[in-house]
Amino acid sequence: MASQSNISLNHPILEKSFAIIDQEVGKHHLSDQEYAIARRIIHTTADFDYLNLLTFSPDAIHSGIRALRQGTPIITDVTMIKQGIATLVGKTFKNPIISAINLAETAEPGKTRTETGLLRCLAQYPQAIYAIGNAPTALLALCQQIPSLSTKPPLIIGATVGFVAVVESKEALAQVNIPQIRVEGRKGGSTVTAAIINALLILACEENS
């Protein structure tokens, strides 16, 4: 496994941006690891609201870090998230990355393509990290299936975005007893979800160094 001591994970411009963000944020209520995730999202979005929109279950970060270090597959709902994390995954723990929508050329009746692909992923990779940053239907389907699984994901990231069923999908995730990181409300998206995974990868490397 790679460690932060022998690979360059953060570009100097990124570190300079982080310093500016730190100065503007000042005091905050997040733990160091939670803030590392929030800061990376802020860098990606230039939106400081994320300091107050992130919700972490008590064991979410630890469970996610452990799973990443073990090479656990990462399931994304859409390809953009996969593209956003591929470089850092390749530099660190080389986890397999599967985009759910690519597993469904057509949607099953009554379902979206993303939902169809997500359910196929869940049947094959129940032990994977699930990073949902676009499709509320996929997150809702995932939440509905979780109670019946004997093997459950070590982490679910719920950062769906938009106006239709978005808040409801996150509320459904909140009711599931599973390690999770949620972006509350209507905000989120693929870039936010990728930022969360990338921040967790950096944290995993710091623990491994």
N, C-alpha and C positions, 0 to 999 in steps of 0.2 A: 504493500500500500504506500502511496505517496504521502509525503509530509510537507508541511509548509516550509520546512528548513531547506529543501532542495529543489523547489520549484517556485517560480514567480507567479503568484495568484492575483495580485492587485497591481494594476498599472499606476505609476506615480501620479498621473492626473486624477485617477480615481481616489487615491489617498488624499490628494489636495481637496477634492470635492467633499470627502468625508469630513475633513477638518472644518470646512466652511459650514457644513450641516451641523456639526457638533457645536460650533459657536452660536449658530442661530437657534438651536434647540435649547441649549442651556440645561437647566434642571428638568428631569422628567421622572416618570413613575415606573419605568420599565427596568427589568434586570439587565445586566450587561449583555447576556446572550439575546434576550428579547430586543434590546436596542440595536444590536448588530443587524438583526433582521429588518427592523423598522428603518434603520439608516440606509440600508441597501435599496429598500423600496423607495424611500424618499429620493435617493440619488437617481433612480430610474424614472420617477414620475414628477419630480419637483413639487410634490404634494405633501405638505407637513401634516395633513389630516390623518395620515396613516399612523401617527403616534398614538392616536386614540381609537383607531378602527380595528386594530389587531387584538384578537383574543387567543390566548394560548391555554390549552388544558395543562394541568400541573406537570405531566411527564412528556409533553409533546416534543420539546427540543431534544431531550435526552434520548427518547425513543427514535427520533428521526436520525440523530447523529449515529447512534449505534447501528441502525439499519444501513445507512450509507456506507459506513466503514466495513460492513459485512458484504458489500457488493449487491445489496438487495435491488431488484429491478425497480424502475421508476415508471409508472404509468401516467401519461398525460392525456387529457381529453382531446387536445388539438396539437397539430404539428408545430405551431409557433413556439409553444413552451419547450418542446423537444429541442428545437433549434436554439433556443435561448440558454439552455443548460448544457448542450453537448460539449462545448469547448472545455468548460470547467470539469465536467464529469470525466472527460478524456484525460485531463491533467491530474486527476486525483484517484478516484476509486473505480473508475471504468464500469460503473453500473450499467446494465442493459437499460435502454430507454425505449419504451413502446408507446406510440401514439394511438389511442383508442380508435379514432376516426379512420385510421388506415386499415383497421381490421374489419371494416364494414363498407364495402363498395356501394351497397344499397341498404336502406333501413328496413328493419323488420316491421310488419304491419303495426301501426299505432305508436311507433317509436321513431326517434330521430336517428340519424347515422351515428352520432356521437354516443347516444345512449346504447344503441345496439353494440357498437364496438366496445364500450366500457363493460357491458355485461359479459361479453366474450373474454375480455381481459381478466375480469374477476374470476371467472370459472377456471382460467388457466394459471393466474398469478394472484391467489388470494392473500399471499404473504407480501405483496409489493407495496411500495409507497404510492399513494394515489394523489396526484396533483391536478386539481380541477380549477381551471381559471377562465373558462368561457361558457360552458353549457350547463345551465341549471338542471336540464333533464338528466344529464349524466350524474350529477351530484345527488339528485333525488333518487335515481335508480340505485346508486351505490348505497345510500343510507337505508333504503328499503331492504336491501339484501344482507347487510351486515349482521343483523341478529341471527340469521340462519347459518352463518359460516362457522365452521369449526376452527379454521385458521383465519385470523383477522389481520388486516393491514397494521403495520407498526406506526403509520402516520397517514392522516388524510389532511390535505390542504384544500380548504374551501374558499376560493376567491373568485367565484362567478361574478359576472358583471352585467349590468343592464337594468331592464325594467320589468320583464316578464318572468315571474317565478324565481327571481334572483334572491330576494329576501327570504322567501319561503324555503328555498333550498338550503340556505345557511341556517335557518331555524331548525330544519330537519337534522342537519349535521350536529347542531348543538344538543340534540336529544339522544345522540348515539354515544354510547360509552366506549370511546376509542380515542387514542391520542390524536389531537387535531390542532391545526392553526387555521383560524378563520379571519376573513376580512369582513367586518360587519357592514350592513347596509348595501347600497347599490354599487359601490366602487369595487374594483378588483381588476381582473383581466389577465391575459397571458403574460404580459411583461412583469406584472406584480408577482404572479405565481413563479415565474422563472427566477425573479430576484430572491424569493423566499428559499427556493432550492439552492441557489448559488450561495446565499448566506450560510445555509446549513452546511454546505460542503466546506466552506472556509472554516467554520467552527469545528467541523469534524477533523480537519487537518491540524488545527491548533491543538486539539486534544491529543492528536497522534504524534505531535512533534516532540 
